[in-house]
Amino acid sequence: MLSALHAGLESVVSLVSARWDDIAVSLAQAGASAPADGATPAPARLDPVALVLNASAPVKAVLVILVFFSMACWVVIGAKTLHLRRARGESKTFLAAFDKATTLESLARELAQFRGSPYARIFAVGYDEMVRMNKGERSPLTDAQATHVESVTRRAASQEVTHLESWMALLGTIGSTSPFIGLFGTVYGIMDAFLSIGNQQSANLPVVAPKIAEALIATAIGLVAAIPAVMAYNYFARRVHELAEVMEGFALDVAARARLGGR
């Protein structure tokens, strides 16, 4: 009897020891895989680049259009800034030379150094018309001839204003349409989020957040394209208006001196 009882106790002890060894191994593996501080693993972070790359086709199309608009906007801003800066600088110098010139003929020989000035081009048109009218002589023009030269110079001034305003319409178009294009991407992204909720029967953040995030990215890029375009358009419009105000009076000055035979 005692021997049987002793054998039974030994079997129980060996079973408990084996179970304890299994539990210890499991705890060691869990401790190795768990964070050192015992905190729960951090959730996966949303990456804006990954959201854009994995966005739906309509949202990607909207983003491509807006990025193209933004690049075109900055190209126009750079080119227009250089254009107006040259026009303002050379025009200031040319107007000083025009006021100091004793004859229009002497000023005409110096036009090569004022190629970037719209006033120089207006003067060239009026001077060529004056020479054609009086056939190279310095005699005063008749009233009809003077009126014709005035009309030609004023038309040249209008053309120069149009030239200064070139590409500004593109800035206005980008500034006015980019927010609405971005809004279209936003609406589609939110609609796609609600469709995902309906299909998966779940309104959890992992289901909704990526769709809404890519929608808001479309809105942000739309504003990034529109804001510089609107600001640049207003700035350039003001600068062109300043030059255009003087052009009309300058065209009349050229016509008046042409009436006197270029004196």
C-alpha positions as YAML, in Angstrom:
chain: A
units: angstrom
residues:
- id: 1
  name: MET
  ca: [0.00, 0.00, 0.00]
- id: 2
  name: LEU
  ca: [2.76, 2.41, 0.95]
- id: 3
  name: SER
  ca: [4.69, 1.64, -2.17]
- id: 4
  name: ALA
  ca: [1.63, 2.32, -4.35]
- id: 5
  name: LEU
  ca: [1.01, 5.63, -2.56]
- id: 6
  name: HIS
  ca: [4.62, 6.64, -2.97]
- id: 7
  name: ALA
  ca: [4.51, 5.87, -6.69]
- id: 8
  name: GLY
  ca: [1.33, 7.96, -7.08]
- id: 9
  name: LEU
  ca: [2.92, 10.96, -5.35]
- id: 10
  name: GLU
  ca: [5.96, 10.74, -7.56]
- id: 11
  name: SER
  ca: [3.77, 10.76, -10.71]
- id: 12
  name: VAL
  ca: [1.83, 13.83, -9.48]
- id: 13
  name: VAL
  ca: [5.05, 15.71, -8.65]
- id: 14
  name: SER
  ca: [6.54, 14.92, -12.07]
- id: 15
  name: LEU
  ca: [3.33, 16.09, -13.83]
- id: 16
  name: VAL
  ca: [3.25, 19.36, -11.88]
- id: 17
  name: SER
  ca: [6.94, 19.92, -12.59]
- id: 18
  name: ALA
  ca: [6.40, 19.39, -16.33]
- id: 19
  name: ARG
  ca: [3.47, 21.78, -16.34]
- id: 20
  name: TRP
  ca: [5.48, 24.39, -14.44]
- id: 21
  name: ASP
  ca: [8.30, 24.13, -16.96]
- id: 22
  name: ASP
  ca: [5.81, 24.71, -19.83]
- id: 23
  name: ILE
  ca: [4.37, 27.78, -18.08]
- id: 24
  name: ALA
  ca: [7.83, 29.19, -17.44]
- id: 25
  name: VAL
  ca: [8.80, 28.80, -21.11]
- id: 26
  name: SER
  ca: [5.56, 30.50, -22.22]
- id: 27
  name: LEU
  ca: [6.12, 33.40, -19.84]
- id: 28
  name: ALA
  ca: [9.70, 33.81, -21.03]
- id: 29
  name: GLN
  ca: [8.60, 33.94, -24.67]
- id: 30
  name: ALA
  ca: [5.86, 36.47, -23.88]
- id: 31
  name: GLY
  ca: [8.32, 38.60, -21.93]
- id: 32
  name: ALA
  ca: [10.77, 38.58, -24.83]
- id: 33
  name: SER
  ca: [8.11, 39.65, -27.37]
- id: 34
  name: ALA
  ca: [6.49, 42.31, -25.14]
- id: 35
  name: PRO
  ca: [7.93, 45.85, -24.83]
- id: 36
  name: ALA
  ca: [10.54, 46.33, -22.12]
- id: 37
  name: ASP
  ca: [8.41, 48.84, -20.23]
- id: 38
  name: GLY
  ca: [5.32, 46.68, -20.35]
- id: 39
  name: ALA
  ca: [3.38, 49.16, -22.54]
- id: 40
  name: THR
  ca: [1.03, 47.99, -25.28]
- id: 41
  name: PRO
  ca: [2.36, 48.15, -28.86]
- id: 42
  name: ALA
  ca: [1.84, 51.54, -30.55]
- id: 43
  name: PRO
  ca: [-0.72, 51.58, -33.37]
- id: 44
  name: ALA
  ca: [0.47, 52.00, -36.96]
- id: 45
  name: ARG
  ca: [0.89, 55.67, -37.98]
- id: 46
  name: LEU
  ca: [-0.73, 57.10, -41.12]
- id: 47
  name: ASP
  ca: [1.87, 58.19, -43.66]
- id: 48
  name: PRO
  ca: [0.72, 61.03, -46.01]
- id: 49
  name: VAL
  ca: [2.95, 59.73, -48.81]
- id: 50
  name: ALA
  ca: [1.51, 56.23, -48.47]
- id: 51
  name: LEU
  ca: [-2.02, 57.67, -48.40]
- id: 52
  name: VAL
  ca: [-1.39, 59.54, -51.67]
- id: 53
  name: LEU
  ca: [0.17, 56.50, -53.34]
- id: 54
  name: ASN
  ca: [-2.70, 54.25, -52.23]
- id: 55
  name: ALA
  ca: [-5.47, 56.77, -52.93]
- id: 56
  name: SER
  ca: [-8.32, 56.02, -55.27]
- id: 57
  name: ALA
  ca: [-7.98, 56.83, -58.97]
- id: 58
  name: PRO
  ca: [-10.20, 59.98, -58.95]
- id: 59
  name: VAL
  ca: [-8.33, 61.44, -55.97]
- id: 60
  name: LYS
  ca: [-4.99, 60.69, -57.65]
- id: 61
  name: ALA
  ca: [-6.20, 62.45, -60.81]
- id: 62
  name: VAL
  ca: [-7.20, 65.49, -58.75]
- id: 63
  name: LEU
  ca: [-3.82, 65.56, -57.01]
- id: 64
  name: VAL
  ca: [-1.94, 65.33, -60.35]
- id: 65
  name: ILE
  ca: [-3.96, 68.21, -61.79]
- id: 66
  name: LEU
  ca: [-3.36, 70.37, -58.72]
- id: 67
  name: VAL
  ca: [0.37, 69.65, -58.66]
- id: 68
  name: PHE
  ca: [0.57, 70.59, -62.35]
- id: 69
  name: PHE
  ca: [-1.35, 73.81, -61.65]
- id: 70
  name: SER
  ca: [0.99, 74.65, -58.79]
- id: 71
  name: MET
  ca: [4.10, 74.12, -60.93]
- id: 72
  name: ALA
  ca: [2.64, 76.19, -63.79]
- id: 73
  name: CYS
  ca: [1.74, 78.93, -61.31]
- id: 74
  name: TRP
  ca: [5.30, 79.26, -60.02]
- id: 75
  name: VAL
  ca: [6.77, 79.21, -63.55]
- id: 76
  name: VAL
  ca: [4.47, 82.07, -64.57]
- id: 77
  name: ILE
  ca: [5.24, 83.97, -61.35]
- id: 78
  name: GLY
  ca: [8.99, 83.73, -61.99]
- id: 79
  name: ALA
  ca: [8.78, 84.70, -65.66]
- id: 80
  name: LYS
  ca: [6.33, 87.53, -65.02]
- id: 81
  name: THR
  ca: [8.42, 88.95, -62.20]
- id: 82
  name: LEU
  ca: [11.47, 89.18, -64.47]
- id: 83
  name: HIS
  ca: [9.36, 90.63, -67.30]
- id: 84
  name: LEU
  ca: [7.84, 93.42, -65.23]
- id: 85
  name: ARG
  ca: [11.08, 94.18, -63.42]
- id: 86
  name: ARG
  ca: [12.87, 94.69, -66.73]
- id: 87
  name: ALA
  ca: [9.99, 96.69, -68.17]
- id: 88
  name: ARG
  ca: [9.86, 99.04, -65.16]
- id: 89
  name: GLY
  ca: [13.62, 99.53, -64.98]
- id: 90
  name: GLU
  ca: [14.22, 100.23, -68.65]
- id: 91
  name: SER
  ca: [11.06, 102.33, -68.96]
- id: 92
  name: LYS
  ca: [12.23, 104.65, -66.20]
- id: 93
  name: THR
  ca: [15.54, 105.16, -67.99]
- id: 94
  name: PHE
  ca: [13.86, 105.62, -71.37]
- id: 95
  name: LEU
  ca: [11.40, 108.23, -70.10]
- id: 96
  name: ALA
  ca: [14.31, 110.25, -68.73]
- id: 97
  name: ALA
  ca: [16.06, 110.00, -72.11]
- id: 98
  name: PHE
  ca: [12.84, 110.99, -73.92]
- id: 99
  name: ASP
  ca: [12.47, 114.13, -71.84]
- id: 100
  name: LYS
  ca: [16.11, 115.11, -72.44]
- id: 101
  name: ALA
  ca: [16.20, 114.35, -76.18]
- id: 102
  name: THR
  ca: [16.33, 117.43, -78.38]
- id: 103
  name: THR
  ca: [14.89, 115.58, -81.37]
- id: 104
  name: LEU
  ca: [13.08, 112.32, -81.84]
- id: 105
  name: GLU
  ca: [15.66, 111.31, -84.43]
- id: 106
  name: SER
  ca: [18.50, 111.40, -81.90]
- id: 107
  name: LEU
  ca: [16.49, 109.30, -79.47]
- id: 108
  name: ALA
  ca: [15.60, 106.81, -82.20]
- id: 109
  name: ARG
  ca: [19.29, 106.01, -82.69]
- id: 110
  name: GLU
  ca: [19.48, 104.85, -79.03]
- id: 111
  name: LEU
  ca: [16.47, 102.52, -79.03]
- id: 112
  name: ALA
  ca: [18.62, 99.38, -79.10]
- id: 113
  name: GLN
  ca: [19.43, 99.77, -75.41]
- id: 114
  name: PHE
  ca: [15.75, 99.99, -74.41]
- id: 115
  name: ARG
  ca: [14.40, 96.78, -75.94]
- id: 116
  name: GLY
  ca: [12.69, 95.72, -72.73]
- id: 117
  name: SER
  ca: [10.73, 98.97, -72.34]
- id: 118
  name: PRO
  ca: [7.14, 99.13, -73.59]
- id: 119
  name: TYR
  ca: [7.47, 102.93, -73.85]
- id: 120
  name: ALA
  ca: [10.38, 102.50, -76.26]
- id: 121
  name: ARG
  ca: [8.24, 100.29, -78.49]
- id: 122
  name: ILE
  ca: [5.41, 102.83, -78.43]
- id: 123
  name: PHE
  ca: [7.89, 105.55, -79.38]
- id: 124
  name: ALA
  ca: [9.29, 103.41, -82.20]
- id: 125
  name: VAL
  ca: [5.82, 102.92, -83.68]
- id: 126
  name: GLY
  ca: [5.01, 106.65, -83.50]
- id: 127
  name: TYR
  ca: [8.40, 107.69, -84.86]
- id: 128
  name: ASP
  ca: [8.23, 105.28, -87.81]
- id: 129
  name: GLU
  ca: [4.75, 106.53, -88.66]
- id: 130
  name: MET
  ca: [5.91, 110.16, -88.44]
- id: 131
  name: VAL
  ca: [8.84, 109.45, -90.81]
- id: 132
  name: ARG
  ca: [6.51, 107.70, -93.21]
- id: 133
  name: MET
  ca: [4.09, 110.62, -93.16]
- id: 134
  name: ASN
  ca: [6.58, 113.43, -93.82]
- id: 135
  name: LYS
  ca: [8.85, 111.21, -95.99]
- id: 136
  name: GLY
  ca: [11.95, 111.73, -93.88]
- id: 137
  name: GLU
  ca: [11.67, 115.50, -93.59]
- id: 138
  name: ARG
  ca: [11.43, 117.40, -90.31]
- id: 139
  name: SER
  ca: [8.48, 119.47, -91.35]
- id: 140
  name: PRO
  ca: [5.46, 119.64, -89.03]
- id: 141
  name: LEU
  ca: [2.59, 117.27, -89.73]
- id: 142
  name: THR
  ca: [-0.83, 118.36, -90.84]
- id: 143
  name: ASP
  ca: [-3.78, 117.93, -88.49]
- id: 144
  name: ALA
  ca: [-4.91, 114.79, -90.30]
- id: 145
  name: GLN
  ca: [-1.42, 113.30, -90.19]
- id: 146
  name: ALA
  ca: [-0.97, 114.19, -86.53]
- id: 147
  name: THR
  ca: [-4.33, 112.61, -85.69]
- id: 148
  name: HIS
  ca: [-3.28, 109.46, -87.50]
- id: 149
  name: VAL
  ca: [0.03, 109.28, -85.61]
- id: 150
  name: GLU
  ca: [-1.82, 109.78, -82.34]
- id: 151
  name: SER
  ca: [-4.18, 106.94, -83.20]
- id: 152
  name: VAL
  ca: [-1.26, 104.67, -84.04]
- id: 153
  name: THR
  ca: [0.60, 105.43, -80.81]
- id: 154
  name: ARG
  ca: [-2.50, 104.89, -78.67]
- id: 155
  name: ARG
  ca: [-3.14, 101.58, -80.39]
- id: 156
  name: ALA
  ca: [0.49, 100.61, -79.73]
- id: 157
  name: ALA
  ca: [0.00, 101.51, -76.05]
- id: 158
  name: SER
  ca: [-3.04, 99.23, -75.86]
- id: 159
  name: GLN
  ca: [-1.04, 96.40, -77.39]
- id: 160
  name: GLU
  ca: [1.74, 96.90, -74.86]
- id: 161
  name: VAL
  ca: [-0.73, 96.70, -71.99]
- id: 162
  name: THR
  ca: [-2.06, 93.46, -73.45]
- id: 163
  name: HIS
  ca: [1.50, 92.17, -73.71]
- id: 164
  name: LEU
  ca: [2.19, 93.05, -70.07]
- id: 165
  name: GLU
  ca: [-0.96, 91.21, -69.02]
- id: 166
  name: SER
  ca: [0.03, 88.03, -70.86]
- id: 167
  name: TRP
  ca: [-0.20, 84.82, -68.79]
- id: 168
  name: MET
  ca: [-1.98, 86.68, -66.01]
- id: 169
  name: ALA
  ca: [-5.23, 85.02, -67.09]
- id: 170
  name: LEU
  ca: [-3.64, 81.65, -66.29]
- id: 171
  name: LEU
  ca: [-2.90, 82.81, -62.75]
- id: 172
  name: GLY
  ca: [-6.49, 83.97, -62.37]
- id: 173
  name: THR
  ca: [-7.80, 80.64, -63.67]
- id: 174
  name: ILE
  ca: [-5.59, 78.63, -61.31]
- id: 175
  name: GLY
  ca: [-6.51, 80.81, -58.36]
- id: 176
  name: SER
  ca: [-10.24, 80.49, -58.99]
- id: 177
  name: THR
  ca: [-10.52, 76.82, -59.98]
- id: 178
  name: SER
  ca: [-7.94, 75.04, -57.79]
- id: 179
  name: PRO
  ca: [-10.03, 75.21, -54.57]
- id: 180
  name: PHE
  ca: [-13.02, 73.70, -56.36]
- id: 181
  name: ILE
  ca: [-10.92, 70.93, -57.92]
- id: 182
  name: GLY
  ca: [-9.53, 70.16, -54.47]
- id: 183
  name: LEU
  ca: [-13.07, 70.22, -53.07]
- id: 184
  name: PHE
  ca: [-14.11, 67.64, -55.65]
- id: 185
  name: GLY
  ca: [-11.32, 65.35, -54.42]
- id: 186
  name: THR
  ca: [-12.48, 65.95, -50.84]
- id: 187
  name: VAL
  ca: [-16.09, 65.11, -51.61]
- id: 188
  name: TYR
  ca: [-15.12, 61.95, -53.45]
- id: 189
  name: GLY
  ca: [-12.80, 60.85, -50.62]
- id: 190
  name: ILE
  ca: [-15.50, 61.33, -47.98]
- id: 191
  name: MET
  ca: [-18.01, 59.51, -50.16]
- id: 192
  name: ASP
  ca: [-15.53, 56.65, -50.52]
- id: 193
  name: ALA
  ca: [-15.15, 56.58, -46.72]
- id: 194
  name: PHE
  ca: [-18.90, 56.20, -46.22]
- id: 195
  name: LEU
  ca: [-18.97, 53.45, -48.85]
- id: 196
  name: SER
  ca: [-16.25, 51.61, -46.92]
- id: 197
  name: ILE
  ca: [-18.31, 51.94, -43.73]
- id: 198
  name: GLY
  ca: [-21.33, 50.48, -45.50]
- id: 199
  name: ASN
  ca: [-19.42, 47.63, -47.13]
- id: 200
  name: GLN
  ca: [-17.54, 46.58, -43.99]
- id: 201
  name: GLN
  ca: [-20.40, 47.35, -41.57]
- id: 202
  name: SER
  ca: [-17.93, 49.12, -39.32]
- id: 203
  name: ALA
  ca: [-17.32, 52.77, -38.44]
- id: 204
  name: ASN
  ca: [-13.97, 52.20, -36.74]
- id: 205
  name: LEU
  ca: [-11.21, 54.77, -37.25]
- id: 206
  name: PRO
  ca: [-8.94, 52.34, -39.17]
- id: 207
  name: VAL
  ca: [-11.71, 52.08, -41.76]
- id: 208
  name: VAL
  ca: [-12.63, 55.78, -42.01]
- id: 209
  name: ALA
  ca: [-9.41, 57.65, -41.22]
- id: 210
  name: PRO
  ca: [-7.36, 56.83, -44.37]
- id: 211
  name: LYS
  ca: [-10.16, 57.87, -46.75]
- id: 212
  name: ILE
  ca: [-10.87, 61.13, -44.93]
- id: 213
  name: ALA
  ca: [-7.13, 61.89, -44.66]
- id: 214
  name: GLU
  ca: [-6.56, 61.54, -48.41]
- id: 215
  name: ALA
  ca: [-9.63, 63.71, -49.00]
- id: 216
  name: LEU
  ca: [-8.23, 66.47, -46.81]
- id: 217
  name: ILE
  ca: [-4.86, 66.21, -48.59]
- id: 218
  name: ALA
  ca: [-6.65, 67.08, -51.84]
- id: 219
  name: THR
  ca: [-8.13, 70.17, -50.19]
- id: 220
  name: ALA
  ca: [-4.73, 71.23, -48.83]
- id: 221
  name: ILE
  ca: [-2.99, 70.92, -52.20]
- id: 222
  name: GLY
  ca: [-5.81, 72.86, -53.84]
- id: 223
  name: LEU
  ca: [-5.21, 75.74, -51.43]
- id: 224
  name: VAL
  ca: [-1.44, 75.50, -51.94]
- id: 225
  name: ALA
  ca: [-1.97, 76.00, -55.67]
- id: 226
  name: ALA
  ca: [-4.65, 78.71, -55.36]
- id: 227
  name: ILE
  ca: [-3.25, 81.07, -52.71]
- id: 228
  name: PRO
  ca: [0.03, 81.98, -54.49]
- id: 229
  name: ALA
  ca: [-1.82, 82.34, -57.79]
- id: 230
  name: VAL
  ca: [-4.33, 84.83, -56.37]
- id: 231
  name: MET
  ca: [-1.67, 86.84, -54.54]
- id: 232
  name: ALA
  ca: [0.58, 86.98, -57.63]
- id: 233
  name: TYR
  ca: [-2.34, 87.96, -59.87]
- id: 234
  name: ASN
  ca: [-3.26, 90.90, -57.65]
- id: 235
  name: TYR
  ca: [0.37, 92.03, -57.41]
- id: 236
  name: PHE
  ca: [0.98, 91.88, -61.16]
- id: 237
  name: ALA
  ca: [-2.35, 93.56, -61.94]
- id: 238
  name: ARG
  ca: [-1.38, 96.50, -59.74]
- id: 239
  name: ARG
  ca: [2.04, 96.82, -61.40]
- id: 240
  name: VAL
  ca: [0.59, 96.63, -64.91]
- id: 241
  name: HIS
  ca: [-2.03, 99.23, -64.00]
- id: 242
  name: GLU
  ca: [0.71, 101.60, -62.85]
- id: 243
  name: LEU
  ca: [2.53, 101.24, -66.18]
- id: 244
  name: ALA
  ca: [-0.68, 101.49, -68.20]
- id: 245
  name: GLU
  ca: [-1.67, 104.77, -66.58]
- id: 246
  name: VAL
  ca: [1.50, 106.45, -67.87]
- id: 247
  name: MET
  ca: [1.37, 104.78, -71.31]
- id: 248
  name: GLU
  ca: [-1.72, 106.67, -72.42]
- id: 249
  name: GLY
  ca: [-0.15, 110.02, -71.61]
- id: 250
  name: PHE
  ca: [3.16, 108.98, -73.17]
- id: 251
  name: ALA
  ca: [1.42, 108.03, -76.42]
- id: 252
  name: LEU
  ca: [-0.06, 111.54, -76.56]
- id: 253
  name: ASP
  ca: [3.37, 113.07, -75.88]
- id: 254
  name: VAL
  ca: [4.91, 111.16, -78.78]
- id: 255
  name: ALA
  ca: [2.07, 112.26, -81.07]
- id: 256
  name: ALA
  ca: [2.46, 115.89, -79.96]
- id: 257
  name: ARG
  ca: [6.17, 115.93, -80.72]
- id: 258
  name: ALA
  ca: [5.55, 114.17, -84.01]
- id: 259
  name: ARG
  ca: [3.08, 116.94, -84.92]
- id: 260
  name: LEU
  ca: [5.97, 119.40, -84.57]
- id: 261
  name: GLY
  ca: [8.16, 117.38, -86.88]
- id: 262
  name: GLY
  ca: [10.03, 115.47, -84.23]
- id: 263
  name: ARG
  ca: [11.34, 118.42, -82.25]
...
